[in-house]
Amino acid sequence: MHYPGNLPATRPRWNGCAVAGFVLSLIPVANIAGFALCIAGFIQAAQNGQRGRGLAIAGIMVNALVSIIIFVYLYQFALYMMDIIDYSMGQEDFSPFIYLVTNT
């Protein structure tokens, strides 16, 4: 309730690092920068009493999820490429372990 002569209560400002880190964590190319900004934003928001700690935590979680998806995609792509190489060399049955042991 607002009484005459009293200033309305102001909410703390959002931490810019937390907001920027969350946005960058959604972009796969800027994943590492987003993670670093989320960590910095979480620490700054906790120390300065700013808003954005939850946003920083959400950014870290999204960042971890995006990193796992990228890793799985790259792993599957590498297996697919090794399978294509083996098929073109005449080997139809492919095992990554055998490939690494015999071609070192």
Residue pairs with C-beta under 8 A, 6 or more apart in sequence:
2 8
11 51
12 49
12 50
12 51
13 50
13 51
14 50
14 51
14 52
14 55
15 41
15 44
15 45
15 48
15 50
15 51
15 52
15 53
15 55
15 56
16 41
17 37
17 38
17 40
17 41
17 44
17 52
17 56
18 37
18 38
18 41
18 42
18 44
18 45
18 52
18 53
18 55
18 56
18 59
19 41
19 52
19 55
20 34
20 37
20 41
21 33
21 34
21 35
21 36
21 37
21 38
21 39
21 40
21 41
21 56
21 59
22 34
22 38
22 55
22 56
22 58
22 59
22 62
23 34
24 30
24 31
24 33
24 34
24 37
24 59
25 31
25 34
25 35
25 38
25 59
25 60
25 62
25 63
25 66
26 34
26 62
26 66
27 34
28 66
28 70
31 63
31 66
31 67
31 70
34 59
34 63
35 59
35 60
35 63
37 59
38 56
38 57
38 59
38 60
38 63
39 56
39 60
41 52
41 55
41 56
41 59
42 52
42 53
42 56
42 57
42 60
44 50
45 51
45 52
45 53
45 56
46 53
79 96
82 94
82 96
82 99
83 94
86 92
86 94
86 99
87 94
